[in-house]
């Protein structure tokens, strides 16, 4: 999902909120796509593919996919945008002339992608692919394949990694947009933040940027979206079918499952947990890290002017 940072005010809370809400849709749909394939843990193991070792690449299949994809994207100047962060280092320069972005963020080197890649591979993929992996095992047992050979691998390495890259890039954008949130709130009231930056206090800074009610509504909205997108909607009215309302839409249980027994395309609780346990906490870390470096290189006079500005 691309956002236009050259139009309007990219630091307005209205603009930031619209970007974050659209990213929810992107992430959910990408997770649904990934959930149709089995876990395929081999694609996350470094050195598991002889073909990659033969060309001198010692990383995992996914890391190679990221490198190849981001190499092309870098040439198309994707990572010159202040809201885009690559997982790969040493990327080529763009072949297109740079776009002229307004000065939005304070200079920083914060990149949470190593943590994003780690929690995605270790925790998210196994959970969202659990159903596909179990179905694969059942189909293998029918063919007489049992034991360790019946689990996890369906051989769809290219398809799975392609979707993994899309999910990772969307999560990365969502997490790093925390910088925009921090900059917007800092500029709104610098004097509230400056004392806790000069004498670093992570908890005080986190308290200033955390809105529990906003987070609560986010998770409610996310659950509703995931439960809806996880359905196979049959819009042809069939009042004789159990679990179908007057509009022809199957009913959703409290846990996101379909009450008529049809299986949703993804575990709704898993999507909510991704945000609650990983995306939101990591976004807060990025926000606080950004604030802790917000005064780097400024003189005392510069800091005083900021404090005066907020009191004006």
Buried (B, 14 or more C-beta within 10 A) or exposed (E): EEBEBEEEEBBEEEBBEEBBEBBBEBBBBBBBBBBBBBBBBBBBEBEBBEEBEEEEBEBBBBBBBBBBBBBEBBBEBBBBBBBBBBBBEEBEEBEEEEEEBEEBBBEBEBBBBEBBBEBBBEBBBBBBBBBBBEEBBEEBEEEEBEEEEBBBBBEBBEBBBBBBBBBBBBBBBBBBBBBBBBBBBBBEEBEBBBEBBEEEBBEBBBEBBEEEEEBEEBBEEBBEBBBBBBBEEEEEEEEEEEBBEEEBBBEBEEEBBBEEEEEBBBBBBBBBBBBBEBBBEBBBBBBBBBBBBBBEEEEEEEBEEBBEEBEE
